[in-house]
Amino acid sequence: MTIYAVGDIQGCYVEFQQLLKQIRFDPAQDKLWLVGDLVNRGPGSLQVLRLVKSFGDSAITVLGNHDLHLLAVAEGAAELHRSDTLDEVLSAPDRDELLTWLRRQRLLHAEGDYVLVHAGLLPQWSVKQAASLAHEVEKALRGDDYATFLARMYGNAPHNWDDELTGYKRLRVITNAFTRMRICTLQGEMEFKFKGEVEHIPEGYLPWFDVPNRVTRDATVIFGHWSALGLKITPKVIALDTGCLWGGPMSAIRLEDRQLFQVSCKNPVAKNW
């Protein structure tokens, strides 16, 4: 079995198809690990959802912030933004089937020495603790009252983890770490406004994966979310959001030998929002 990890797709269906063709993906023999943000801003979110869902167990995807946003909009817990391209999904005849499938996806996948997440892991979390916390949010998403969770997940506070947190504050911190975090302090306090390049990180913050003595430093973490960071491949960090949506390539990596595969963007979205 060959495993390919793929960066943020964000509705770039044409490029995703071309990437699958380049790697000669065979659902009968291979597996895809997708870093989340399957949808939004690109023109083909509906087609991406249908395709990934059709792969069944051959595709593992973790949820990104745009995936959660789609679910929230569908439940009336959030409003569409000017830059959203989710109307086709929301009006599709198989909308309910696709959204039910989407909210049953996970926030974290751990296998062997690898951990797959959308954005990051707080530095004080072990892989075991992170998996347990991810399950708390997954349980809320899959439960009968999932619409309430979607309505309460928004917000930047609390901005740091505390084992004593309860209720929706606890779930919000977990969700934000897995789906929105890029930088934090040495103590794990998150900041969410920053989206830029590493050299412009505000004073007192650093990339979450660069925090010294991060508990998960012995795991290899695969993630996306940070297009300004771009491709970053080190022994223990694989960042795959290469900004296909904005004109960069879409990237995949074959885990067994770390061979990189990329296809160019066909129709970049202007950053005018």
Residue pairs with C-beta under 8 A, 6 or more apart in sequence:
1 29
1 30
1 31
2 29
2 30
2 31
2 254
2 256
3 30
3 31
3 32
3 33
3 254
3 255
3 256
4 23
4 25
4 30
4 31
4 32
4 33
4 252
4 253
4 254
4 255
4 261
5 32
5 33
5 34
5 35
5 116
5 222
5 238
5 240
5 252
5 253
5 255
6 16
6 19
6 32
6 33
6 34
6 35
6 240
6 250
6 251
6 252
7 35
7 224
7 240
7 241
7 242
7 244
7 250
7 251
7 252
8 35
8 36
8 37
8 64
8 224
8 225
8 227
8 240
8 241
8 244
8 245
9 15
9 16
9 34
9 37
9 38
9 39
9 42
9 48
9 244
9 250
10 37
10 38
10 39
10 40
10 41
10 42
10 45
10 66
10 244
10 245
11 38
11 39
11 40
11 41
11 42
11 43
11 44
11 45
11 48
11 85
11 245
12 42
12 43
12 44
12 48
12 244
12 245
12 250
12 265
13 42
13 43
13 44
13 45
13 47
13 48
13 51
14 44
14 266
14 267
15 244
15 250
15 263
15 264
15 265
15 266
16 44
16 48
16 51
16 250
17 51
18 250
18 263
19 250
19 252
19 261
19 262
19 263
22 252
22 261
22 263
23 30
23 252
23 254
23 261
25 32
27 55
27 56
27 58
27 59
28 58
30 58
31 58
31 59
31 60
32 52
32 55
32 58
32 59
32 60
32 61
33 60
33 61
33 109
33 116
33 222
33 255
34 52
34 59
34 60
34 61
34 62
35 62
35 64
35 116
35 117
35 118
35 222
35 223
35 224
35 225
35 240
35 241
36 61
36 62
36 63
36 64
36 65
36 66
36 67
36 117
36 118
36 179
36 224
36 225
37 64
37 65
37 66
37 67
37 118
37 224
37 225
37 241
38 45
38 48
38 49
38 52
38 61
38 64
38 66
38 67
38 102
39 45
39 48
39 49
39 66
39 67
39 70
39 86
39 89
40 66
40 69
40 70
40 84
40 85
40 86
41 66
41 83
41 84
41 85
41 245
41 269
42 48
42 85
42 244
42 245
42 269
43 85
43 267
45 70
45 85
45 86
45 88
45 89
46 88
46 89
46 92
46 98
49 89
49 98
49 101
49 102
50 94
50 98
52 59
52 61
53 98
53 101
60 106
60 109
60 116
61 105
61 106
62 105
62 106
62 107
62 108
62 109
62 116
62 117
62 118
62 178
63 102
63 105
63 106
63 107
63 118
63 141
63 178
63 179
64 118
64 119
64 179
64 224
64 225
65 118
65 119
65 179
65 180
65 225
67 102
67 105
68 150
68 153
68 175
68 179
69 78
69 84
70 86
70 89
70 99
70 102
71 99
71 102
71 103
71 141
71 150
72 78
72 150
72 151
72 153
72 154
73 79
73 80
73 84
73 86
73 90
74 90
74 95
74 99
75 146
75 147
75 150
75 151
76 147
77 147
77 150
77 151
78 150
78 151
78 154
80 86
80 87
81 273
82 273
83 269
83 273
89 95
89 98
89 99
92 98
103 141
103 142
103 146
104 141
104 142
106 134
106 138
107 117
107 118
107 134
107 137
107 138
107 174
107 175
107 178
107 179
108 115
108 116
108 117
108 130
108 131
108 134
108 178
109 115
109 116
110 116
110 127
110 130
110 131
110 219
113 218
113 219
113 220
114 219
114 220
114 221
114 222
114 255
115 121
115 127
115 130
115 216
115 219
115 220
115 221
115 222
116 221
116 222
116 223
117 130
117 178
117 221
117 222
117 223
118 178
118 179
118 223
118 224
118 225
119 177
119 178
119 179
119 180
119 181
119 182
119 223
119 224
119 225
119 226
120 177
120 178
120 181
120 182
120 208
120 209
120 221
120 223
120 225
121 130
121 177
121 178
121 208
121 214
121 216
121 221
122 130
122 161
122 177
122 181
122 184
122 188
122 190
122 208
123 184
123 186
123 188
123 208
123 211
123 213
123 214
123 215
123 216
124 161
124 188
124 215
125 133
125 161
125 177
125 215
125 216
126 215
126 216
127 216
127 219
130 216
133 174
134 174
134 178
136 170
136 171
136 174
137 149
137 171
137 174
137 175
137 178
140 146
140 149
140 171
141 149
141 150
143 149
149 168
149 171
152 168
152 171
152 172
153 168
153 171
153 172
153 175
154 172
155 172
156 176
156 190
156 192
157 169
157 172
158 165
158 169
158 172
158 173
159 173
159 176
159 189
159 190
159 191
159 192
160 173
160 187
160 188
160 189
160 190
161 173
161 177
161 188
162 173
165 173
176 190
176 192
177 190
179 225
180 190
180 192
180 225
181 190
181 192
181 208
182 192
182 194
182 195
182 207
182 208
182 225
182 226
182 229
183 190
183 191
183 194
183 201
183 202
183 205
183 206
183 207
183 208
184 190
184 191
184 205
184 206
184 208
184 211
185 204
185 205
185 206
186 206
186 211
186 212
188 211
191 202
191 205
194 200
194 201
194 202
194 205
195 226
195 228
196 228
197 228
197 229
198 207
198 229
201 207
207 229
208 214
209 221
209 237
217 236
218 236
219 236
220 235
220 236
220 237
220 238
221 236
221 237
221 238
222 238
222 240
223 238
223 239
223 240
223 241
224 239
224 240
224 241
225 241
226 239
226 241
227 241
227 242
227 243
227 245
227 246
227 248
228 243
229 239
229 241
230 239
230 241
230 242
230 243
230 248
231 239
231 240
231 242
231 251
231 260
232 238
232 239
233 239
233 253
233 258
233 260
238 253
240 251
240 252
240 253
242 248
242 249
242 250
242 251
242 262
244 250
244 251
244 265
245 265
245 268
245 269
246 265
246 268
246 269
246 271
247 265
247 268
248 265
249 262
249 263
249 264
249 265
250 262
250 263
250 265
251 260
251 261
251 262
252 260
252 261
252 262
253 259
253 260
253 261
254 261
